[in-house]
Amino acid sequence: MPPRDDENRRAAALSYKQGYYAPVVIASGKGVVAEAIIACAHEAGVYVHESPELVKLLMQVDNDQFIPPELYRAVAEVLVWLYAMENEGL
């Protein structure tokens, strides 16, 4: 996917490791940074879920910080979607 050169484009990346009590925001940004985050995800074979409302909220969380409890349900719904996408072909 070529970059869209859209300064309004936003992206956030999450990571979850066993033993963590919640996912961690590992990257977030807008414009060129957002495009780089999305490109890295595609290169790594990671599905990209588009939810402007959730991204807006995740961008308020500092990098390397756990998501707040208020976002648990929304992120859980994305994880359910991701699980379904990964297991669709099984």
PyMOL Python script that loads the backbone (N, CA, C, O; Angstrom):
from pymol import cmd

cmd.read_pdbstr("""\
ATOM      1  N   MET A   1       0.846  -1.169   0.000  1.00  0.00           N
ATOM      2  CA  MET A   1       0.000   0.000   0.000  1.00  0.00           C
ATOM      3  C   MET A   1       0.895   1.236   0.000  1.00  0.00           C
ATOM      4  O   MET A   1       1.708   1.401   0.909  1.00  0.00           O
ATOM      5  N   PRO A   2       0.765   2.095  -0.983  1.00  0.00           N
ATOM      6  CA  PRO A   2       1.587   3.297  -1.020  1.00  0.00           C
ATOM      7  C   PRO A   2       1.143   4.304   0.028  1.00  0.00           C
ATOM      8  O   PRO A   2      -0.033   4.346   0.389  1.00  0.00           O
ATOM      9  N   PRO A   3       2.077   5.120   0.523  1.00  0.00           N
ATOM     10  CA  PRO A   3       1.704   6.137   1.502  1.00  0.00           C
ATOM     11  C   PRO A   3       0.648   7.076   0.942  1.00  0.00           C
ATOM     12  O   PRO A   3       0.654   7.383  -0.250  1.00  0.00           O
ATOM     13  N   ARG A   4      -0.266   7.536   1.806  1.00  0.00           N
ATOM     14  CA  ARG A   4      -1.358   8.394   1.361  1.00  0.00           C
ATOM     15  C   ARG A   4      -1.057   9.880   1.534  1.00  0.00           C
ATOM     16  O   ARG A   4      -1.842  10.719   1.094  1.00  0.00           O
ATOM     17  N   ASP A   5       0.060  10.217   2.164  1.00  0.00           N
ATOM     18  CA  ASP A   5       0.416  11.607   2.394  1.00  0.00           C
ATOM     19  C   ASP A   5      -0.763  12.368   3.001  1.00  0.00           C
ATOM     20  O   ASP A   5      -1.134  13.439   2.520  1.00  0.00           O
ATOM     21  N   ASP A   6      -1.334  11.817   4.038  1.00  0.00           N
ATOM     22  CA  ASP A   6      -2.515  12.369   4.673  1.00  0.00           C
ATOM     23  C   ASP A   6      -2.175  12.695   6.126  1.00  0.00           C
ATOM     24  O   ASP A   6      -2.057  11.791   6.953  1.00  0.00           O
ATOM     25  N   GLU A   7      -2.019  13.970   6.437  1.00  0.00           N
ATOM     26  CA  GLU A   7      -1.654  14.369   7.794  1.00  0.00           C
ATOM     27  C   GLU A   7      -2.741  14.037   8.811  1.00  0.00           C
ATOM     28  O   GLU A   7      -2.474  14.019  10.012  1.00  0.00           O
ATOM     29  N   ASN A   8      -3.963  13.776   8.346  1.00  0.00           N
ATOM     30  CA  ASN A   8      -5.041  13.422   9.261  1.00  0.00           C
ATOM     31  C   ASN A   8      -5.060  11.938   9.600  1.00  0.00           C
ATOM     32  O   ASN A   8      -5.760  11.520  10.523  1.00  0.00           O
ATOM     33  N   ARG A   9      -4.299  11.143   8.862  1.00  0.00           N
ATOM     34  CA  ARG A   9      -4.227   9.704   9.113  1.00  0.00           C
ATOM     35  C   ARG A   9      -3.558   9.474  10.459  1.00  0.00           C
ATOM     36  O   ARG A   9      -2.522  10.072  10.750  1.00  0.00           O
ATOM     37  N   ARG A  10      -4.143   8.613  11.277  1.00  0.00           N
ATOM     38  CA  ARG A  10      -3.595   8.307  12.596  1.00  0.00           C
ATOM     39  C   ARG A  10      -3.500   6.795  12.766  1.00  0.00           C
ATOM     40  O   ARG A  10      -4.272   6.037  12.179  1.00  0.00           O
ATOM     41  N   ALA A  11      -2.540   6.377  13.578  1.00  0.00           N
ATOM     42  CA  ALA A  11      -2.379   4.947  13.837  1.00  0.00           C
ATOM     43  C   ALA A  11      -1.791   4.740  15.226  1.00  0.00           C
ATOM     44  O   ALA A  11      -1.055   5.580  15.745  1.00  0.00           O
ATOM     45  N   ALA A  12      -2.133   3.615  15.804  1.00  0.00           N
ATOM     46  CA  ALA A  12      -1.562   3.209  17.085  1.00  0.00           C
ATOM     47  C   ALA A  12      -1.299   1.714  17.022  1.00  0.00           C
ATOM     48  O   ALA A  12      -2.061   0.961  16.416  1.00  0.00           O
ATOM     49  N   ALA A  13      -0.226   1.298  17.647  1.00  0.00           N
ATOM     50  CA  ALA A  13       0.128  -0.125  17.678  1.00  0.00           C
ATOM     51  C   ALA A  13       0.139  -0.592  19.129  1.00  0.00           C
ATOM     52  O   ALA A  13       0.621   0.103  20.024  1.00  0.00           O
ATOM     53  N   LEU A  14      -0.404  -1.788  19.336  1.00  0.00           N
ATOM     54  CA  LEU A  14      -0.466  -2.377  20.673  1.00  0.00           C
ATOM     55  C   LEU A  14       0.355  -3.650  20.722  1.00  0.00           C
ATOM     56  O   LEU A  14       0.548  -4.320  19.708  1.00  0.00           O
ATOM     57  N   SER A  15       0.828  -3.972  21.893  1.00  0.00           N
ATOM     58  CA  SER A  15       1.525  -5.231  22.126  1.00  0.00           C
ATOM     59  C   SER A  15       0.973  -5.838  23.407  1.00  0.00           C
ATOM     60  O   SER A  15       0.637  -5.131  24.357  1.00  0.00           O
ATOM     61  N   TYR A  16       0.889  -7.154  23.411  1.00  0.00           N
ATOM     62  CA  TYR A  16       0.463  -7.847  24.628  1.00  0.00           C
ATOM     63  C   TYR A  16       1.368  -9.048  24.812  1.00  0.00           C
ATOM     64  O   TYR A  16       1.562  -9.836  23.886  1.00  0.00           O
ATOM     65  N   LYS A  17       1.915  -9.187  25.992  1.00  0.00           N
ATOM     66  CA  LYS A  17       2.776 -10.324  26.307  1.00  0.00           C
ATOM     67  C   LYS A  17       2.210 -11.046  27.516  1.00  0.00           C
ATOM     68  O   LYS A  17       1.589 -10.442  28.391  1.00  0.00           O
ATOM     69  N   GLN A  18       2.439 -12.348  27.545  1.00  0.00           N
ATOM     70  CA  GLN A  18       1.975 -13.133  28.685  1.00  0.00           C
ATOM     71  C   GLN A  18       2.555 -12.541  29.963  1.00  0.00           C
ATOM     72  O   GLN A  18       3.741 -12.220  30.031  1.00  0.00           O
ATOM     73  N   GLY A  19       1.717 -12.403  30.954  1.00  0.00           N
ATOM     74  CA  GLY A  19       2.135 -11.812  32.216  1.00  0.00           C
ATOM     75  C   GLY A  19       1.732 -10.354  32.349  1.00  0.00           C
ATOM     76  O   GLY A  19       1.660  -9.825  33.458  1.00  0.00           O
ATOM     77  N   TYR A  20       1.464  -9.696  31.210  1.00  0.00           N
ATOM     78  CA  TYR A  20       0.962  -8.315  31.265  1.00  0.00           C
ATOM     79  C   TYR A  20      -0.492  -8.356  31.716  1.00  0.00           C
ATOM     80  O   TYR A  20      -1.210  -9.304  31.400  1.00  0.00           O
ATOM     81  N   TYR A  21      -0.927  -7.354  32.439  1.00  0.00           N
ATOM     82  CA  TYR A  21      -2.335  -7.310  32.833  1.00  0.00           C
ATOM     83  C   TYR A  21      -3.193  -6.604  31.794  1.00  0.00           C
ATOM     84  O   TYR A  21      -4.421  -6.655  31.861  1.00  0.00           O
ATOM     85  N   ALA A  22      -2.542  -5.939  30.823  1.00  0.00           N
ATOM     86  CA  ALA A  22      -3.273  -5.256  29.757  1.00  0.00           C
ATOM     87  C   ALA A  22      -2.318  -5.019  28.587  1.00  0.00           C
ATOM     88  O   ALA A  22      -1.101  -5.066  28.765  1.00  0.00           O
ATOM     89  N   PRO A  23      -2.860  -4.766  27.393  1.00  0.00           N
ATOM     90  CA  PRO A  23      -1.996  -4.414  26.266  1.00  0.00           C
ATOM     91  C   PRO A  23      -1.285  -3.079  26.515  1.00  0.00           C
ATOM     92  O   PRO A  23      -1.742  -2.245  27.298  1.00  0.00           O
ATOM     93  N   VAL A  24      -0.163  -2.906  25.830  1.00  0.00           N
ATOM     94  CA  VAL A  24       0.662  -1.712  25.937  1.00  0.00           C
ATOM     95  C   VAL A  24       0.663  -0.998  24.588  1.00  0.00           C
ATOM     96  O   VAL A  24       0.756  -1.643  23.544  1.00  0.00           O
ATOM     97  N   VAL A  25       0.561   0.329  24.607  1.00  0.00           N
ATOM     98  CA  VAL A  25       0.714   1.123  23.387  1.00  0.00           C
ATOM     99  C   VAL A  25       2.214   1.180  23.099  1.00  0.00           C
ATOM    100  O   VAL A  25       2.983   1.699  23.907  1.00  0.00           O
ATOM    101  N   ILE A  26       2.630   0.644  21.941  1.00  0.00           N
ATOM    102  CA  ILE A  26       4.058   0.641  21.625  1.00  0.00           C
ATOM    103  C   ILE A  26       4.428   1.684  20.575  1.00  0.00           C
ATOM    104  O   ILE A  26       5.604   2.005  20.406  1.00  0.00           O
ATOM    105  N   ALA A  27       3.438   2.211  19.876  1.00  0.00           N
ATOM    106  CA  ALA A  27       3.701   3.262  18.893  1.00  0.00           C
ATOM    107  C   ALA A  27       2.397   3.967  18.562  1.00  0.00           C
ATOM    108  O   ALA A  27       1.327   3.360  18.558  1.00  0.00           O
ATOM    109  N   SER A  28       2.506   5.256  18.285  1.00  0.00           N
ATOM    110  CA  SER A  28       1.342   6.003  17.816  1.00  0.00           C
ATOM    111  C   SER A  28       1.839   7.244  17.097  1.00  0.00           C
ATOM    112  O   SER A  28       2.920   7.762  17.379  1.00  0.00           O
ATOM    113  N   GLY A  29       1.033   7.700  16.172  1.00  0.00           N
ATOM    114  CA  GLY A  29       1.412   8.898  15.447  1.00  0.00           C
ATOM    115  C   GLY A  29       0.417   9.236  14.369  1.00  0.00           C
ATOM    116  O   GLY A  29      -0.556   8.516  14.145  1.00  0.00           O
ATOM    117  N   LYS A  30       0.678  10.352  13.698  1.00  0.00           N
ATOM    118  CA  LYS A  30      -0.205  10.767  12.615  1.00  0.00           C
ATOM    119  C   LYS A  30       0.628  11.082  11.386  1.00  0.00           C
ATOM    120  O   LYS A  30       1.848  11.226  11.467  1.00  0.00           O
ATOM    121  N   GLY A  31      -0.044  11.186  10.250  1.00  0.00           N
ATOM    122  CA  GLY A  31       0.630  11.509   8.997  1.00  0.00           C
ATOM    123  C   GLY A  31       1.644  10.454   8.588  1.00  0.00           C
ATOM    124  O   GLY A  31       1.318   9.270   8.507  1.00  0.00           O
ATOM    125  N   VAL A  32       2.869  10.885   8.333  1.00  0.00           N
ATOM    126  CA  VAL A  32       3.935   9.990   7.872  1.00  0.00           C
ATOM    127  C   VAL A  32       4.229   8.910   8.908  1.00  0.00           C
ATOM    128  O   VAL A  32       4.490   7.761   8.551  1.00  0.00           O
ATOM    129  N   VAL A  33       4.189   9.270  10.183  1.00  0.00           N
ATOM    130  CA  VAL A  33       4.441   8.285  11.241  1.00  0.00           C
ATOM    131  C   VAL A  33       3.350   7.214  11.231  1.00  0.00           C
ATOM    132  O   VAL A  33       3.648   6.027  11.365  1.00  0.00           O
ATOM    133  N   ALA A  34       2.106   7.619  11.075  1.00  0.00           N
ATOM    134  CA  ALA A  34       1.001   6.658  11.001  1.00  0.00           C
ATOM    135  C   ALA A  34       1.189   5.719   9.821  1.00  0.00           C
ATOM    136  O   ALA A  34       0.998   4.510   9.948  1.00  0.00           O
ATOM    137  N   GLU A  35       1.561   6.271   8.681  1.00  0.00           N
ATOM    138  CA  GLU A  35       1.789   5.427   7.500  1.00  0.00           C
ATOM    139  C   GLU A  35       2.923   4.440   7.748  1.00  0.00           C
ATOM    140  O   GLU A  35       2.851   3.295   7.301  1.00  0.00           O
ATOM    141  N   ALA A  36       3.965   4.864   8.452  1.00  0.00           N
ATOM    142  CA  ALA A  36       5.078   3.967   8.764  1.00  0.00           C
ATOM    143  C   ALA A  36       4.639   2.846   9.695  1.00  0.00           C
ATOM    144  O   ALA A  36       5.047   1.698   9.518  1.00  0.00           O
ATOM    145  N   ILE A  37       3.811   3.167  10.685  1.00  0.00           N
ATOM    146  CA  ILE A  37       3.291   2.148  11.608  1.00  0.00           C
ATOM    147  C   ILE A  37       2.476   1.115  10.828  1.00  0.00           C
ATOM    148  O   ILE A  37       2.629  -0.090  11.029  1.00  0.00           O
ATOM    149  N   ILE A  38       1.617   1.597   9.945  1.00  0.00           N
ATOM    150  CA  ILE A  38       0.772   0.698   9.144  1.00  0.00           C
ATOM    151  C   ILE A  38       1.622  -0.143   8.205  1.00  0.00           C
ATOM    152  O   ILE A  38       1.373  -1.338   8.048  1.00  0.00           O
ATOM    153  N   ALA A  39       2.623   0.467   7.578  1.00  0.00           N
ATOM    154  CA  ALA A  39       3.504  -0.265   6.669  1.00  0.00           C
ATOM    155  C   ALA A  39       4.271  -1.357   7.417  1.00  0.00           C
ATOM    156  O   ALA A  39       4.412  -2.472   6.914  1.00  0.00           O
ATOM    157  N   CYS A  40       4.762  -1.043   8.607  1.00  0.00           N
ATOM    158  CA  CYS A  40       5.476  -2.049   9.411  1.00  0.00           C
ATOM    159  C   CYS A  40       4.562  -3.218   9.768  1.00  0.00           C
ATOM    160  O   CYS A  40       4.979  -4.376   9.748  1.00  0.00           O
ATOM    161  N   ALA A  41       3.324  -2.901  10.091  1.00  0.00           N
ATOM    162  CA  ALA A  41       2.362  -3.960  10.420  1.00  0.00           C
ATOM    163  C   ALA A  41       2.142  -4.865   9.216  1.00  0.00           C
ATOM    164  O   ALA A  41       2.158  -6.089   9.342  1.00  0.00           O
ATOM    165  N   HIS A  42       1.937  -4.263   8.052  1.00  0.00           N
ATOM    166  CA  HIS A  42       1.726  -5.061   6.843  1.00  0.00           C
ATOM    167  C   HIS A  42       2.953  -5.918   6.537  1.00  0.00           C
ATOM    168  O   HIS A  42       2.819  -7.096   6.206  1.00  0.00           O
ATOM    169  N   GLU A  43       4.137  -5.337   6.644  1.00  0.00           N
ATOM    170  CA  GLU A  43       5.374  -6.081   6.375  1.00  0.00           C
ATOM    171  C   GLU A  43       5.540  -7.258   7.328  1.00  0.00           C
ATOM    172  O   GLU A  43       6.091  -8.293   6.953  1.00  0.00           O
ATOM    173  N   ALA A  44       5.064  -7.100   8.560  1.00  0.00           N
ATOM    174  CA  ALA A  44       5.182  -8.158   9.563  1.00  0.00           C
ATOM    175  C   ALA A  44       4.037  -9.163   9.474  1.00  0.00           C
ATOM    176  O   ALA A  44       3.999 -10.138  10.226  1.00  0.00           O
ATOM    177  N   GLY A  45       3.102  -8.922   8.549  1.00  0.00           N
ATOM    178  CA  GLY A  45       1.975  -9.833   8.409  1.00  0.00           C
ATOM    179  C   GLY A  45       0.919  -9.656   9.483  1.00  0.00           C
ATOM    180  O   GLY A  45       0.141 -10.572   9.750  1.00  0.00           O
ATOM    181  N   VAL A  46       0.887  -8.488  10.099  1.00  0.00           N
ATOM    182  CA  VAL A  46      -0.078  -8.197  11.154  1.00  0.00           C
ATOM    183  C   VAL A  46      -1.305  -7.556  10.519  1.00  0.00           C
ATOM    184  O   VAL A  46      -1.189  -6.656   9.687  1.00  0.00           O
ATOM    185  N   TYR A  47      -2.475  -8.028  10.918  1.00  0.00           N
ATOM    186  CA  TYR A  47      -3.709  -7.424  10.424  1.00  0.00           C
ATOM    187  C   TYR A  47      -3.839  -6.013  10.978  1.00  0.00           C
ATOM    188  O   TYR A  47      -3.438  -5.734  12.108  1.00  0.00           O
ATOM    189  N   VAL A  48      -4.399  -5.140  10.173  1.00  0.00           N
ATOM    190  CA  VAL A  48      -4.618  -3.757  10.586  1.00  0.00           C
ATOM    191  C   VAL A  48      -6.120  -3.519  10.685  1.00  0.00           C
ATOM    192  O   VAL A  48      -6.854  -3.683   9.711  1.00  0.00           O
ATOM    193  N   HIS A  49      -6.558  -3.134  11.861  1.00  0.00           N
ATOM    194  CA  HIS A  49      -7.968  -2.843  12.104  1.00  0.00           C
ATOM    195  C   HIS A  49      -8.131  -1.328  12.102  1.00  0.00           C
ATOM    196  O   HIS A  49      -7.385  -0.618  12.775  1.00  0.00           O
ATOM    197  N   GLU A  50      -9.101  -0.839  11.351  1.00  0.00           N
ATOM    198  CA  GLU A  50      -9.306   0.601  11.275  1.00  0.00           C
ATOM    199  C   GLU A  50     -10.494   1.007  12.142  1.00  0.00           C
ATOM    200  O   GLU A  50     -11.637   0.626  11.890  1.00  0.00           O
ATOM    201  N   SER A  51     -10.189   1.779  13.152  1.00  0.00           N
ATOM    202  CA  SER A  51     -11.209   2.312  14.054  1.00  0.00           C
ATOM    203  C   SER A  51     -10.748   3.694  14.497  1.00  0.00           C
ATOM    204  O   SER A  51     -10.063   3.827  15.511  1.00  0.00           O
ATOM    205  N   PRO A  52     -11.121   4.730  13.737  1.00  0.00           N
ATOM    206  CA  PRO A  52     -10.660   6.082  14.068  1.00  0.00           C
ATOM    207  C   PRO A  52     -10.965   6.508  15.502  1.00  0.00           C
ATOM    208  O   PRO A  52     -10.162   7.202  16.125  1.00  0.00           O
ATOM    209  N   GLU A  53     -12.108   6.101  16.023  1.00  0.00           N
ATOM    210  CA  GLU A  53     -12.470   6.487  17.387  1.00  0.00           C
ATOM    211  C   GLU A  53     -11.525   5.863  18.404  1.00  0.00           C
ATOM    212  O   GLU A  53     -11.074   6.532  19.334  1.00  0.00           O
ATOM    213  N   LEU A  54     -11.227   4.575  18.225  1.00  0.00           N
ATOM    214  CA  LEU A  54     -10.326   3.887  19.153  1.00  0.00           C
ATOM    215  C   LEU A  54      -8.911   4.434  19.032  1.00  0.00           C
ATOM    216  O   LEU A  54      -8.237   4.628  20.043  1.00  0.00           O
ATOM    217  N   VAL A  55      -8.455   4.683  17.820  1.00  0.00           N
ATOM    218  CA  VAL A  55      -7.110   5.228  17.625  1.00  0.00           C
ATOM    219  C   VAL A  55      -6.986   6.583  18.320  1.00  0.00           C
ATOM    220  O   VAL A  55      -5.972   6.869  18.957  1.00  0.00           O
ATOM    221  N   LYS A  56      -8.004   7.401  18.196  1.00  0.00           N
ATOM    222  CA  LYS A  56      -7.985   8.722  18.844  1.00  0.00           C
ATOM    223  C   LYS A  56      -7.785   8.569  20.356  1.00  0.00           C
ATOM    224  O   LYS A  56      -7.027   9.324  20.964  1.00  0.00           O
ATOM    225  N   LEU A  57      -8.462   7.600  20.952  1.00  0.00           N
ATOM    226  CA  LEU A  57      -8.311   7.358  22.387  1.00  0.00           C
ATOM    227  C   LEU A  57      -6.946   6.772  22.727  1.00  0.00           C
ATOM    228  O   LEU A  57      -6.335   7.155  23.725  1.00  0.00           O
ATOM    229  N   LEU A  58      -6.464   5.841  21.896  1.00  0.00           N
ATOM    230  CA  LEU A  58      -5.159   5.227  22.154  1.00  0.00           C
ATOM    231  C   LEU A  58      -4.019   6.233  22.025  1.00  0.00           C
ATOM    232  O   LEU A  58      -2.991   6.100  22.689  1.00  0.00           O
ATOM    233  N   MET A  59      -4.198   7.233  21.174  1.00  0.00           N
ATOM    234  CA  MET A  59      -3.150   8.236  21.011  1.00  0.00           C
ATOM    235  C   MET A  59      -3.004   9.120  22.249  1.00  0.00           C
ATOM    236  O   MET A  59      -2.026   9.858  22.367  1.00  0.00           O
ATOM    237  N   GLN A  60      -3.946   9.054  23.155  1.00  0.00           N
ATOM    238  CA  GLN A  60      -3.845   9.808  24.407  1.00  0.00           C
ATOM    239  C   GLN A  60      -3.029   9.059  25.460  1.00  0.00           C
ATOM    240  O   GLN A  60      -2.709   9.608  26.515  1.00  0.00           O
ATOM    241  N   VAL A  61      -2.690   7.784  25.159  1.00  0.00           N
ATOM    242  CA  VAL A  61      -1.890   6.966  26.062  1.00  0.00           C
ATOM    243  C   VAL A  61      -0.428   7.094  25.635  1.00  0.00           C
ATOM    244  O   VAL A  61      -0.114   6.948  24.453  1.00  0.00           O
ATOM    245  N   ASP A  62       0.456   7.361  26.576  1.00  0.00           N
ATOM    246  CA  ASP A  62       1.878   7.466  26.264  1.00  0.00           C
ATOM    247  C   ASP A  62       2.412   6.117  25.786  1.00  0.00           C
ATOM    248  O   ASP A  62       1.928   5.062  26.196  1.00  0.00           O
ATOM    249  N   ASN A  63       3.415   6.171  24.914  1.00  0.00           N
ATOM    250  CA  ASN A  63       4.069   4.939  24.466  1.00  0.00           C
ATOM    251  C   ASN A  63       4.659   4.207  25.673  1.00  0.00           C
ATOM    252  O   ASN A  63       5.093   4.824  26.645  1.00  0.00           O
ATOM    253  N   ASP A  64       4.662   2.889  25.584  1.00  0.00           N
ATOM    254  CA  ASP A  64       5.161   1.999  26.632  1.00  0.00           C
ATOM    255  C   ASP A  64       4.310   2.022  27.895  1.00  0.00           C
ATOM    256  O   ASP A  64       4.784   1.662  28.972  1.00  0.00           O
ATOM    257  N   GLN A  65       3.051   2.446  27.765  1.00  0.00           N
ATOM    258  CA  GLN A  65       2.128   2.447  28.894  1.00  0.00           C
ATOM    259  C   GLN A  65       0.970   1.480  28.620  1.00  0.00           C
ATOM    260  O   GLN A  65       0.558   1.293  27.475  1.00  0.00           O
ATOM    261  N   PHE A  66       0.458   0.876  29.687  1.00  0.00           N
ATOM    262  CA  PHE A  66      -0.702   0.005  29.553  1.00  0.00           C
ATOM    263  C   PHE A  66      -1.917   0.835  29.155  1.00  0.00           C
ATOM    264  O   PHE A  66      -2.035   2.002  29.527  1.00  0.00           O
ATOM    265  N   ILE A  67      -2.813   0.218  28.396  1.00  0.00           N
ATOM    266  CA  ILE A  67      -4.057   0.921  28.075  1.00  0.00           C
ATOM    267  C   ILE A  67      -4.855   1.065  29.367  1.00  0.00           C
ATOM    268  O   ILE A  67      -4.743   0.218  30.253  1.00  0.00           O
ATOM    269  N   PRO A  68      -5.656   2.116  29.489  1.00  0.00           N
ATOM    270  CA  PRO A  68      -6.451   2.290  30.707  1.00  0.00           C
ATOM    271  C   PRO A  68      -7.643   1.331  30.719  1.00  0.00           C
ATOM    272  O   PRO A  68      -8.098   0.885  29.666  1.00  0.00           O
ATOM    273  N   PRO A  69      -8.138   1.022  31.901  1.00  0.00           N
ATOM    274  CA  PRO A  69      -9.284   0.099  32.018  1.00  0.00           C
ATOM    275  C   PRO A  69     -10.489   0.508  31.170  1.00  0.00           C
ATOM    276  O   PRO A  69     -11.249  -0.351  30.725  1.00  0.00           O
ATOM    277  N   GLU A  70     -10.667   1.794  30.946  1.00  0.00           N
ATOM    278  CA  GLU A  70     -11.803   2.264  30.156  1.00  0.00           C
ATOM    279  C   GLU A  70     -11.751   1.754  28.711  1.00  0.00           C
ATOM    280  O   GLU A  70     -12.773   1.736  28.025  1.00  0.00           O
ATOM    281  N   LEU A  71     -10.578   1.344  28.253  1.00  0.00           N
ATOM    282  CA  LEU A  71     -10.436   0.866  26.873  1.00  0.00           C
ATOM    283  C   LEU A  71     -10.382  -0.657  26.765  1.00  0.00           C
ATOM    284  O   LEU A  71     -10.281  -1.187  25.659  1.00  0.00           O
ATOM    285  N   TYR A  72     -10.446  -1.364  27.884  1.00  0.00           N
ATOM    286  CA  TYR A  72     -10.359  -2.824  27.858  1.00  0.00           C
ATOM    287  C   TYR A  72     -11.394  -3.444  26.924  1.00  0.00           C
ATOM    288  O   TYR A  72     -11.051  -4.276  26.084  1.00  0.00           O
ATOM    289  N   ARG A  73     -12.632  -3.053  27.061  1.00  0.00           N
ATOM    290  CA  ARG A  73     -13.693  -3.676  26.248  1.00  0.00           C
ATOM    291  C   ARG A  73     -13.476  -3.423  24.760  1.00  0.00           C
ATOM    292  O   ARG A  73     -13.582  -4.349  23.956  1.00  0.00           O
ATOM    293  N   ALA A  74     -13.173  -2.186  24.384  1.00  0.00           N
ATOM    294  CA  ALA A  74     -12.967  -1.860  22.970  1.00  0.00           C
ATOM    295  C   ALA A  74     -11.788  -2.637  22.395  1.00  0.00           C
ATOM    296  O   ALA A  74     -11.867  -3.160  21.284  1.00  0.00           O
ATOM    297  N   VAL A  75     -10.703  -2.710  23.147  1.00  0.00           N
ATOM    298  CA  VAL A  75      -9.532  -3.444  22.665  1.00  0.00           C
ATOM    299  C   VAL A  75      -9.830  -4.941  22.632  1.00  0.00           C
ATOM    300  O   VAL A  75      -9.368  -5.634  21.725  1.00  0.00           O
ATOM    301  N   ALA A  76     -10.576  -5.447  23.582  1.00  0.00           N
ATOM    302  CA  ALA A  76     -10.949  -6.868  23.572  1.00  0.00           C
ATOM    303  C   ALA A  76     -11.755  -7.204  22.323  1.00  0.00           C
ATOM    304  O   ALA A  76     -11.571  -8.269  21.732  1.00  0.00           O
ATOM    305  N   GLU A  77     -12.641  -6.310  21.921  1.00  0.00           N
ATOM    306  CA  GLU A  77     -13.428  -6.537  20.699  1.00  0.00           C
ATOM    307  C   GLU A  77     -12.526  -6.591  19.469  1.00  0.00           C
ATOM    308  O   GLU A  77     -12.765  -7.385  18.560  1.00  0.00           O
ATOM    309  N   VAL A  78     -11.500  -5.758  19.437  1.00  0.00           N
ATOM    310  CA  VAL A  78     -10.540  -5.795  18.322  1.00  0.00           C
ATOM    311  C   VAL A  78      -9.760  -7.111  18.359  1.00  0.00           C
ATOM    312  O   VAL A  78      -9.500  -7.706  17.313  1.00  0.00           O
ATOM    313  N   LEU A  79      -9.391  -7.562  19.547  1.00  0.00           N
ATOM    314  CA  LEU A  79      -8.652  -8.823  19.656  1.00  0.00           C
ATOM    315  C   LEU A  79      -9.507 -10.009  19.210  1.00  0.00           C
ATOM    316  O   LEU A  79      -8.989 -10.947  18.603  1.00  0.00           O
ATOM    317  N   VAL A  80     -10.804  -9.978  19.502  1.00  0.00           N
ATOM    318  CA  VAL A  80     -11.712 -11.022  19.026  1.00  0.00           C
ATOM    319  C   VAL A  80     -11.749 -11.001  17.502  1.00  0.00           C
ATOM    320  O   VAL A  80     -11.706 -12.054  16.866  1.00  0.00           O
ATOM    321  N   TRP A  81     -11.828  -9.807  16.910  1.00  0.00           N
ATOM    322  CA  TRP A  81     -11.807  -9.666  15.448  1.00  0.00           C
ATOM    323  C   TRP A  81     -10.505 -10.229  14.882  1.00  0.00           C
ATOM    324  O   TRP A  81     -10.515 -10.957  13.890  1.00  0.00           O
ATOM    325  N   LEU A  82      -9.381  -9.885  15.523  1.00  0.00           N
ATOM    326  CA  LEU A  82      -8.076 -10.353  15.062  1.00  0.00           C
ATOM    327  C   LEU A  82      -7.985 -11.879  15.130  1.00  0.00           C
ATOM    328  O   LEU A  82      -7.494 -12.518  14.199  1.00  0.00           O
ATOM    329  N   TYR A  83      -8.454 -12.449  16.220  1.00  0.00           N
ATOM    330  CA  TYR A  83      -8.445 -13.898  16.366  1.00  0.00           C
ATOM    331  C   TYR A  83      -9.259 -14.552  15.250  1.00  0.00           C
ATOM    332  O   TYR A  83      -8.837 -15.555  14.674  1.00  0.00           O
ATOM    333  N   ALA A  84     -10.419 -13.986  14.950  1.00  0.00           N
ATOM    334  CA  ALA A  84     -11.259 -14.523  13.878  1.00  0.00           C
ATOM    335  C   ALA A  84     -10.562 -14.417  12.529  1.00  0.00           C
ATOM    336  O   ALA A  84     -10.631 -15.345  11.722  1.00  0.00           O
ATOM    337  N   MET A  85      -9.893 -13.301  12.276  1.00  0.00           N
ATOM    338  CA  MET A  85      -9.173 -13.117  11.003  1.00  0.00           C
ATOM    339  C   MET A  85      -8.044 -14.131  10.858  1.00  0.00           C
ATOM    340  O   MET A  85      -7.845 -14.701   9.786  1.00  0.00           O
ATOM    341  N   GLU A  86      -7.311 -14.350  11.934  1.00  0.00           N
ATOM    342  CA  GLU A  86      -6.177 -15.273  11.904  1.00  0.00           C
ATOM    343  C   GLU A  86      -6.624 -16.718  11.735  1.00  0.00           C
ATOM    344  O   GLU A  86      -5.891 -17.531  11.171  1.00  0.00           O
ATOM    345  N   ASN A  87      -7.816 -17.045  12.216  1.00  0.00           N
ATOM    346  CA  ASN A  87      -8.287 -18.425  12.178  1.00  0.00           C
ATOM    347  C   ASN A  87      -9.341 -18.668  11.100  1.00  0.00           C
ATOM    348  O   ASN A  87      -9.938 -19.743  11.044  1.00  0.00           O
ATOM    349  N   GLU A  88      -9.567 -17.681  10.253  1.00  0.00           N
ATOM    350  CA  GLU A  88     -10.590 -17.776   9.214  1.00  0.00           C
ATOM    351  C   GLU A  88     -10.350 -18.942   8.262  1.00  0.00           C
ATOM    352  O   GLU A  88     -11.294 -19.616   7.849  1.00  0.00           O
ATOM    353  N   GLY A  89      -9.105 -19.174   7.919  1.00  0.00           N
ATOM    354  CA  GLY A  89      -8.791 -20.212   6.939  1.00  0.00           C
ATOM    355  C   GLY A  89      -8.671 -21.609   7.530  1.00  0.00           C
ATOM    356  O   GLY A  89      -8.422 -22.561   6.789  1.00  0.00           O
ATOM    357  N   LEU A  90      -8.840 -21.762   8.832  1.00  0.00           N
ATOM    358  CA  LEU A  90      -8.688 -23.094   9.443  1.00  0.00           C
ATOM    359  C   LEU A  90      -9.899 -23.949   9.284  1.00  0.00           C
ATOM    360  O   LEU A  90      -9.915 -25.090   9.746  1.00  0.00           O
TER     361      LEU A  90
END
""", "prot")
cmd.dss("prot")
cmd.show_as("cartoon", "prot")
cmd.util.cbc("prot")
cmd.orient("prot")
